[in-house]
């Protein structure tokens, strides 16, 4: 097996185990903190607030993460970041309001390092012909994390309206152990010295100095890259991925659990919802990994457009199926479907996951391919904008009903899809110009040789 592809697989396993823990925790955090506050009236921690802190700190620290890559390298940055995820989950064994928010802030710092390191490392393990394949494979492996943790939670929460302390301790301990396994896998990654540098792709205002810059230089490159026309357009797409990330990872599954009209299975559906989201993510990752070469040929825009249409269908069904007050607490209210249908709720979970895979695999492909010379800054800016949106979303999720949240997602999804297509079309146009110029030069050389 090719050495670089082996590293992609090791990277995928590391993130799979680490995010088996974290994504499961994010999926159940609102529900489980509600149970903790019932057992301990002094505990005032809120799941949406915790997630908002994580993503707000992540957004701020993303400006410094390219400098962190220059200082520690992508492997060192990922290792440091993964440890902060473990510390965050350990904090749940001793629930304290202040500790929850401090651990959330620490995790936000580590998340900036791990995600920028991941994007840089994946780019270094790829070339223009296999970046789509590698992005799809990594994404599919990452999102299998939605299966195992949520399946475990599904059985642990079975028959429970209130998540008692013993159940919580079993769940937290298991998730911590799995996260440590992820850290071990990331520690086995091999050094990859030479990222590919465009390798025939068109020159662009988005590509700048090589990644072997100083700490200060890395920060300056990030600012310069952020202000380019195409990156400003892509930021709209990044914002949408942040809004929908916070919705499916922290709001939607909890909303299902709070909708008591579904029946006695409402709380159990929280775990099943996470599994269905994961199925959609993995299906998308595998599909686009297999279509990697065709993606290079036909472009990334058709997949992103398909992702928006899939999300649009999901938003419509969620609007019809769940009541407006579902994100806040247990409610007996109903939506347009009476009673709300568990099957429709789980179908929407799949659609949210599959649509998210459409967007993210193509963003990874673009950033890891077009921005190879400055991938640390490119991935850092992606995570910065995405995290800002996620933090804002978790703040308004505590105040806006489900229908208003659907409206925000619809507007940004439409604009984000259009902006991504504009940038992709501009790259196609430049690529065609370069290929035409090369063909002309080749023809002239053949004529002169004759």
Beta strands, then each sheet from edge to edge (+ up, - down):
end
